[in-house]
């Protein structure tokens, strides 16, 4: 079929996600091996007979992983069944030394739930199908290329056995942008719960399922008939490790499938690999069916009964609730409240500053000044959380009118971050104490006398000329004068 005769149809993507989250525990899910890497460890050293799947080694369930799963379930609004069980999922992967994965099948620890998030200014709600516990495989290093071009592959079992929680959504996404926004919100919630560390290698990985259906099959509320979904061939995309990567992979796959359909070709039901370096998906294998995994009960682990844990395990204030409280309690606008609750660490830092100063002043310094400078340096709030007292001293210098806002922002804060100096040391080294009133008045007089053309332009109605004169005074005082005061003095002196 040529491009000229290709059938033009209005098509819609249907997307569901399987999000694999490494839970923050000290030891692995079924053994006592540490989950902590020193960053320079040798491969295959953080292992034992259990996580290597040696004959006779028996798993013992990590209680901390179960508690983390209960917290996630409560945050998602899931239900915990009276009894949950573990199963063996049988398939061959080189990074699973037992040739099966201990996971949960028909009795997951969490059922149902939802997450609400914003995308392009609109609120969306995506349903959660289930969330279950399982063990993480090891990691593969493809030498000399990607998965389909490597000369050989190395296996490291240090990660094998790390507690995973797989969160499976309903097929409620209709675009790659929605999937990215959902992952950002989910990550935010998990961080607030204290069960997730984004700095860990492989801490979040995504498998995405994408089908294409006729737009006429989508209801007014975005709903799609189950029979339509069943009839549509589904492609699974693996090896997605970031929010941005998920959006790019799904956008590519949506375009690939739509182009195939428009050209009269059938979309194969298969598993594809996201090659981030090339920005494409490549075919890995035909898509497995549920029966291919040959699930059966894990005989070495008894049934788990933790439904009553929902009453005794508390969860902290979650992002949306904290955002609303910041607006109500501190009088912040939506943008500032959103910035200041972007992570739990940022929110905690802000509240400690707001305890000492006016909440609006604290918000300006944390949300705009500090976070802006940290972002420029590719730093996080955790890099300066131990220096809260020094940061508070800087805000106090401005609040008590001892240094100008300009110098505080452009000199003191930057040297604090770049050189590790305390604010008082920077003020003393740079001689940033505010210029007294007589000196400022003298500098204003000199600026007027030395710039007659700017004075003439100001009298002619050019407001920019006043800004130029303010700049001359600030330069003459080394930035130590208050710009607002300078502006007022100039206007008074230039009155006809």
N, C-alpha and C positions, 0 to 999 in steps of 0.2 A: 504494500500500500504506500503510495507516494504521499509527500507532505500535503500536496494539493487536495488529495481525496481523504485525508485523515478525518476521522469523525470528531467533531468538537462537542464535548460534553462538559456540563458544569459538575465538577467533582469536589468532594470534601474529604479531608483526612480524618481518620479516627485513630486516636493514639492512647495507649495505656502504658504505664511505666512500672517497672520492677526496680525499686531502689534498694541497693544493698548498703547498709550502714554498719560500719565497725563500731561496736559498743565499747565505751570507755571503761575497761576493767583492768586490774593489775595482772591477771593471769588469763590463760586461754579458757575456752568454754568447757573443755572436758579433761583438762590436765593442769598441772601446776606450773607449766612453762610461762615465763614472763611475756607480756605483750609489748613491753617497752624495748625500743631499739636505741642504742647509744649513738646511732648515726654512722658508725664506722665498724659495725660488726661483720664478721665473716659469714658467708652463706652457710645455711644448714647447721648452725651452732645453737640456736634457741629452740631446740627440739628434744623430744623424749620418745620412748616406745609408743605412747598413746597417740601423739600427734603425727608420728611416722607410720602408724597403722601396723606395728609389728605384731606377730601372732601372740595371743594370750594377754595382750594389754587391754585393760577395761576402762571405759570412760566414766568420769565422775562429774556430774553437772555443777557448774559454777553458779552459786546462788546470786552473786552480784549481777550476772548477765540476766537472770530472771527478773530481779528487781528493776533493772534498767528497762526491760521489755514492758513491765507493768506500767512504769512511768510514761513510756511512749504511748501505750494504749490509752491511758487516762487522758493524755494531752490530745489524742486524736478523737476522743469520744467513742472508743471501741468498747466492745463487750468482751469480758474474760469468761470463757466457759468453765463449767464445774471441773472438767478434766481435760488436760491436753497431753498429747503423746508425741514421741519422736519416732521417726521412720528412717529407713535407709533408702537413699535415692541412688540407683545403680547406673553408672555410666563410666566410660573411661575418659579421664583427663589425666595428663602426666603430672599435674600439680595436686592431685588427690591420691596420696600414696596407698590408701585402702581400696581404691577403685569403687568406692561409694562415698556418699556424703551423708552425714547425720543431719537430718533436717526435720521439718514437720510437714505432714501431708494433709490429712482430712480433719485434723484437730489442732489448728493453729492456736497460739496463745492469745491472739487478738483477732476479733472479727468485727468488720464494719468500721464506721467512723467517717470523718471528712476533714478537709482542710479548706479554709477560705483564704483567698489571696487576691491581689489586685494586678491587673495587666492592662496597659494602655488606658488607665484611669477608670476601668470597670472592675467591679467585684465579681469573682468567679468562685464557685464551690466545686471541688472535685471529691468524689466518693472514694473511700478506701475499701477495697475488697477484703483484705486480710493482712496480717503482719505476723511473721513467725520467726522463730530462732533457728539458727543453723551454724555450722562451722565454716570458716573461710578456707578456701584452698590456698596453696602456696602461690608463688609468683614466678612468672616466666620472663626471661630476658632473651629477646631475639637478636642474635649477633649478625651484624652485617646487613640489616634491613628490617622490614616489618614482618608480620606473621606469614605473609605469602611469598616473601622474597628472601628471608633470612637464610644464611648458610647453615646455621644450627641454632638450637635453643637450649639455654641453661635453666635449670630449675632450682629455686631456693625455697625450702620448706619452713623458713623462719616464721612466715605469716600464717602457715597452715594451723588451723585450730583457733584462730582469733574469733571471738564471738561476733556473729553477724545477726542483724535483724533485717529481714527482707520485707519491705513495705510495698504491697501490690495495690495499685490504684484500679479503679474502674476505667473503662475506655471513654473517659469524659473530656479528653483534650481534643481541640479542633485545630490547633496550630502549634508550631514549634515554639513560638514566643510564650504561649500559655505554659508549656512544659518547663521552660526555663524559669518563669516566674514562680511556678509551684515549687521547684527544687530550691529556689532561694528562700521561700517561706518555710519549707520543711527544715532546711538547714538551720534557720533562725530558731525554730521551735526546739530542735534537738540540742542546740547549743545552750539555750536557756534551761533545758532539763538537766544539763551537766552529764549527758550520756554519750557525748560525741566530741571528737577533737579533730578539727579540719586540718591540723598540721601533720597528722599521721599519714604515711604513705598508703594510698589506696583506701582512705577512710570512707569515701563515698563513690560507689560505682553504679552505673545505670544500664539496665537493659530496657530497650524501648520496643514496643510492638505497634506497628503502623499498618493500617489498611486504608484503601481508597474506596469510597462509595459514591453513588450519585447523590448530588446535593438535594434532590427531591425526596430522598429517603430520610432526611434529617427533619425532625419535628421543630415546632416553633421554640421549644425550650432546649433545643440541642439534643434531644433524645433520639435514639436509633433503635429500631426493632431488632430483637435478638436474632431472628432468622436472617436479617440482612447482614448482621455482623458475622454470623456463622458462614454465610455464603461467600463473604469477601476473603480473598487470600491474604494472609497476614505475614508480614515480614518482621523478624526479630533482629534488632540491631544491637550488637554487643560492643564492649570495650569503650564505653563512654564514661569519662572520669571527671567531668566538670559541668557546671551549669551552662557555660558558653558552648562547650562541646556538644551537649545535648541539643541545644537549639540548632547548631550547625549541622549535626548529623541528621536530625529529623527534617530540617529544611531540604537538605540534599536528597534524602530518601523520598520525601513527598514529591519533589520535582521529578525524580527518576521514575517513580511509579506512575505519576500522572502522564508523563511523556509516553511511557509504554502503552498505557490504555488509550491515549488519544491516537496512537499509531496502530491500534487494533491488535496489540500484543497482550498476551496473558501474563499477569504478574505471578511469578512462582512463589509458593509458600516455602520460605527458606530462612536460614540464619545467616546474617551478614555481619562483617567486621567493620567497625568504624576506624578508618586509617586517618588519624588526625593530621599527620604530616602532609598527606596529599589532599585532605578534605573530601574524601570519597568513601563510600561503603563498597566492600568487596565480598563476594560470595564465599562462605565457609563450608556449608553443608546444608542438606535438606533439613527442614524444620522437624524436630522431634515431636511426637505425640506423647500424651501423658502415659500411655501404656508402655512406651519405650523405656521408661525409667524403672519399671518393675519395683514399685514401692512395696516395702513390707516392714512390719513393726521392728523397731530396734529393741532386741531382747535384753540388751545389757543396761537399759535405762527404764526404770519403772514409770508409770503414769504420773503426771504432775498435776497437783491440785493447789491452785493459788488464787482462786476467785476471791477469797476473803482478803487478799493482800490489797485490793483496791481501797479498802477502808483504812488500813494502817500505813500505807505508803503515800506520803504527800508529794505534791509537785509544786514548784515555785510559780510565782506570777509569770504568765506567759506574755510574749511580745505585744499582742493586741491590747491586752488588759493594761499593761504598763504604759503603753502609748496613750491610752485614754486617760489614765491617771495623771500622766505628765501634763496633758492638756488642761485637765480640771484643777489639779492641785497647784501647778506652777504657772498656769496661764500661758502656756506655750502655743504657738501656732502649729498646724499639722505638719509642716515641713520640718520644723525644729524637733518636734516630738518624734518624728520618724527617724531622723538622723541620730538622735540621742538614745534610741532603743534599737539601733541596728544590730548590736550585739549586747549580751548581758554585761560584758565587761565595760562597754562604753556607758551603759545606763547606770551601772554601779559607780563609775568614776564621776559622772555628772552629779548624781545625788549627793556624793560626798562634798563636791564643790558647792552645790546649791545649799547645803547645810550651813555654809560659812558666809555666803554672799547672796545678793538679790538673785532669785532664780533666772530672771531674764538676762542679767549680766553674766551669770554662770553659763547659761545656754549659748550666748554669743561667743564666749571664750572657748568652750569645749566643742560645740558643733561646728562653728565657722573657723576659728583661728587654729585651735590645736589639731582637730581632725584634718583640716586642710593641709597643714604643714606635715603631719604624719603621712598622709596619703602621697604627698609630693616625694617623700623620702622612702616610700614603700615600707613604712613602719605601721605597726598596730598599736592600739591603746595599751596592750599588755606590755609593750616595750617601755612604757613610761609610768605604769601603774604604781611603781614603788616611789615615784617622784611627785606624788600628789601634793605633799607639803610645799615643795619648791614651786609647783604650778600655782598653788593657792597664794604663795608670797608674791608671785608676779601679778596676779589679779588684784591683790591688795595694793600693790604699788600704783596701779591705775586707779583703783577705787578711791584711794586717798589722795589722788592728784599729785603724786610724787614724780611720776614720769608721764610723758605724753603717750597716748594710745598708739600713735605712729611708731615711736621708738620701741614700745612694748611688743608690738606685732612684728616689726621688720628687723629689729636688732636683738632684743633680749630673748624672745622666744626662739628665734632661729639659732642663736648661739647656745642656748640651753640644749637644743636638740643636736646640733652639729658638734659642739665641743664638750658637752656634758657639764657646763658651768651652772652654778646657782645664779638666780636672777640678781641678787645683790652684788655678786662678783662682776657680772656683766655691766651693771649700772656704774660701778666704780671704775672699771677698766675703760669704759667708753665715755665716762664723764657725761652721763645722760640725765643728771638731775635737772628738773625744770628750770628754765631761765626765769629770773625774777621779773616783776612787772615793768620796772624802769628799763631793763635791757630790751624787753620785747617792744616797748613803746619807741625806744631809740631805733630799733631795727625797722619798725613800721615807717618811721620818718625817713630813714635812709632809702627804703624801697620806693617811697613816693618821689623823693628828690631825684633818685638815680634813674627812674623810668617814666619820664614825662609822656612818652607816646602811649604807654599802657594807661596812664591816668586820663589822657585825652580820650582814649577808646572807651574807658569805663563811663566817662561823662556822656559819651555818645550812645550809651545804652548797651555796650557789649559786655555781658556778664562774664565772659571768659577772661577778660582783662583783669578782673578782680582775682580770679583763681591764679593767674600768673603772678600777681603781686603777693598773694599768700605764699606761693612757692618760693619767691625771693626771700621773704621773711623767714620761712622755715629753714631755708638753706643757710641763711646768715646766723641762725641760732642753733645750727646743728641738729635740727629736728626736735629740739627740746621745748619749743613753745607749743601751746595748745592751739591747733588750727582754728577751732571755733572762736577762741579769744582773739586771734589774729584777724579773723574775718570781721568781727565786730569792730575792732579798733580801726581797721582800714575804712570801713563804711563810715564811721564817725568822722575820721579825718578827711574823707573825700566828699563829705556833704558840702554842697555849694553854699 
